Amino acid sequence: MSKRLDGKVAIITGGASGMGRATVRKFVNEGARVLVADMQVQKGRDLVAELGDATVFQETDVCDEASVKRMVDTAVGHFGRLDCLFNNAGFGGVNGDIETTNMGEPYARTVDAMLKGVIMGMKYAAPVMKAQKSGVILSTASVAGLMAGYGPHVYTAIKSAVINLTRSVAQELGPHNIRVNAICPGGIATPIFAGQLALKGNEDYAALVKPMLTMMQPIPRAGEPEDIANAACFLASDEASFVSGHALVVDGALTAGGWTHPSIGAGAIDALAQAFGVKDASELDMVYHAGG
């Protein structure tokens, strides 16, 4: 029985942890060969050692154009083609009130990683896919890119930009049989929480985070990295051959309308924010939506 991604070659940025790692595993299990691109060298190498010859690791900084070009060149040189690029690398980024927004290195790094990196990935994947007359480009956006109030200002603006960039590039590349889509995660339990909770001396992020995420939306469980991997697998497969220019929401109905878990009382969300070392609920972007 053939697998959904048999014969396909993919690049997954931010592939060494979180949603990226889950997607690498899903793609390999479905028959793909995958270049794992990440700045986390040891984690990337460990994942490739686990999954074997179907994978290769490339240390990649998506903020750096030469690094992104090298990533694409390595995938094509190693596997002979490129069928899917998943621009997944990202983090919470600069936050705070608009009047206190740090416009220096934190801002530049946020924009470079989550917008410029996506544009550069598309830039270097497109000619390879056009020559093949086929391909899929996916990018991680966020529910924060669809509605206000789900992340800080810069993060929200960038994720909105990724969604409209997806639509714009889908129009350009569609005649070449290249599909371009975005995925909008809601509350996904990923290792990005470890960085937050380390401030409190607690490394078991999942045990603390999942109960909170369970109360965020009508579906009564935390989002898992595998939920995003499953969505990416569908969009990368031939089953989605008529899906392009789309932002697929994977959020357990978080954005379907106003809803509050009955056990959440006044001030509970702000208390959670303080537990994670941020000022209030408006700064829970990394807790809610960052995908690293």
N, C-alpha and C positions, 0 to 999 in steps of 0.2 A: 504493500500500500504506500503510495507516494505521500510525502509530507508537504505541508503548505508552502514551505520556502525552499524546496529542493532546488539546488543549482544556483541559488541566489547568493550574492555577496553583499555584505552590509558593513557600514561604519557606524559605530555608536559612540558618540562623545559622552564624557562622564560615565563611561562604561564600567568603571572599576567598583562602583558602589551604588546602593540605592536602586532607583528605577532603572538606571542604565545597566547595572549588573543583572537585574532580573530579566531585562530585555535581551541581553547577550545570551543568557541561558535559554530563554524561550526560543530565540532565533536558531541557536545551534540544535536544540531539540527538534525543531521543525525543518532541519535540513540545510540551514544556511551556513556559510562561512563568514566569520566576523572579525573585523579589525576593532580591537578595544582601544579607544583613544581616551587618555586621561593624564592628569598630572600626578596622580597617586601611583607611583611607579611600582612599589612592592605589591600593592593590592591588585594592580593590573597584571603583573607577572604571575601572581598566585592564581588568579582566575584563569589565565591562559594555561597554566600548568594543570589545572583541574580539568579543563575542557578539551585539551589536546590539539591536534593538528588542524581542527576546524577554525581555530582562532590564532590571532597574532596580536601582540601588544605594541602600541606606538605611543611613546610619551608625547603629549600634545597640549599646548597652551592655546586655547581657542581665541585668546586675545591677540595672538601674534600671527600675522598673515603668512609668513614663511612656514610656521609650524603647521598651519591648516593645510597649506599646499602640499607639504611633505606628507601629511597624513593621507591625503587622497592619492598622491603618487605611490605611497607605500602599499596601499590597499590594491590598487590596480596592478602594480608590479608584482605583488605577492600572489594575488588570486586571479589576475587576468581581466577583471571587469569590476563594475560597481553598479549594483542594482538598487541599493537603498542607503541613504544617508540619514541618520537620526541625530539631529542637532539637539542633544539632551543636556549638555553640560550647563550648570548654573548654580546659583546660590541666592541667599536672601538679599544681599546687597545693602546699599546705603539706605538709612531710614530716618525717621524723625519728622517733626513738623516742617512745613515748606520753608518757613523763615529761618530754620536752623540747618537746612540741608547742606551737607559738606560737599562743596563743588570741586574739591581737590581729587586726590588719588582714589578715595572710596567711590566717588561718583564715576570717575573715568573707568575704574575696574568693573563696576557694575554694568555700565553701558557696553564696554568692550566685550565682556564675557557673554552677556545675554542678548545683545542685539548685533553688534559688529561681528561677533563670532558666528552667529546664524547666517548673516549676509555672506561672510567669507566662505562658509561651508557650501552654501548654494552656488557661489561664484565658481568654485573649483570643481564641484560635482557636476554642474550643468553641462560643460563641454564633453565630459566623459559619457554622460547619459545621452546627450544629443547624438554622439557618434554611434551609440548602440541603438538609438531610436526607442529607448525605453528607460524607465527608472522611477524611483519614488524618493521624494525628499520629505522627511517628517521633522517637526520642531516642537519642543516642549514649550507651550505657552502656560496659561493658568486661568482659573476662573476669575482671578484678579484682573485679567485682561478683558473680561466681559462685563463686569459689574464693579462699581466703586465699593470700597469698604472691606476688601479682602486682602489688602496688602498696603505697604507704604507707597508714597506717590511715585517715586522713580520706578520701582518694581512694577506698579500698575501700568504706568505709561509704556514701559518696555514690552510687557506682555501684550498690551493692546497693539503695539507696533508689530510684534511677531505675527499676530493673527492677520492683520491687514497686509503685511509683507507676504504672508502665505497666499492670500487671495490674489495679490498682484502678480507674483511669480508664477502661480498656477495658470494664469491667463497667458503669460509669455511662453511657458514651456509645454502647455497642453498640446499644441500642434506637433510636438516632437514625441508624443506619447509618454510624457513625463508628468507624473501626478505629484502635487504638492499639498500637504495637509499639516495641520497642527493638532496637538493633543492638549486639552485643558484639564489638568488634575485639580481635584479638590484637596481634602485633607488626607494625605498619604503618609504613612509611617515609614520614614526613611532615616538613615544614619545621620542626617543633618542635625537631628535632635541630640546626638551624642555631644556635639560641640557646645550646645546650650547647657546641657545637664552636667557636663564636666565641671562647670563653674560651681556646682553644688556638690561635687565629689561623687556623683552617681553615674555609672557607665551603662546601667541597664535602661536605656532610653525607651525601649519598646514597652516594658512593664509599666512605665509611668505615662507614656504618651497615648497608647492605644485606648485606655478608658476615656480619656478626654476626647480623642477623635471620634469615638463611638457615639458621643452625644452631639456631634456637630450637625448631623444631617438625618433625614428620615430613615435611611437604611442603617440599621443599628449595628454597625461595625466600623472599625477603622479601615480606611483605604490602604491597600497593600501595594508594594512595588509591582507585584505580579498583575495587578489590575491594569496598570499602565503598559506592562509588557504585552498583555493580551490584546489591548487596543492597538499597539504598534504593530503586532504581528498581523492582525486583520488588515490594517491599512497598507502594510508592505506586501501583502499577498495578492494574488490575482483575483481573489474574491471581491476586492475593492477596486476593480479595474475601471469603474465609472464614478469613483469618489475622488474629487479633487477640489481644491479651494475651500476645504471644510475644516472647521475647528470642532473636533470631537470632544465633548465634555464627559469626563469620567469623575463624578463627584457624589454619587449616592443621593442625588436630588438636592444637594446643598443649595444650588442656585435656582431651583424650581419655583421658589416663592418663600414668603416669610414663614419661618418655622423655628420653634424653640423647644428643646427637649424639656419635658415637664419637670425634671429634677434640677434644672439650672435656675437658681434664684438670682436676685438682683446682686450685682457685683461679683458673681462667680467667675465670669470670664476675665475681668480685670485682675482678680486674685490669681488666676492661672497665669496670666501674663507676668505678674510679679514673681511667681515661682520660677519662671523661665528666664528671669533676669532682665526683662524689658519693662518699659515704663507703664504701658497699659495695653489694652486690646488692639489699638491701632498699630502696634509694633509686633504683632504676632505673625508677621509675614513668613518668617522662616519656620515657625511652628506649623502654620496652616498649609502653605503652598509651595515652599521651595522643594526642588526635586532631587538634589544632588545625590 
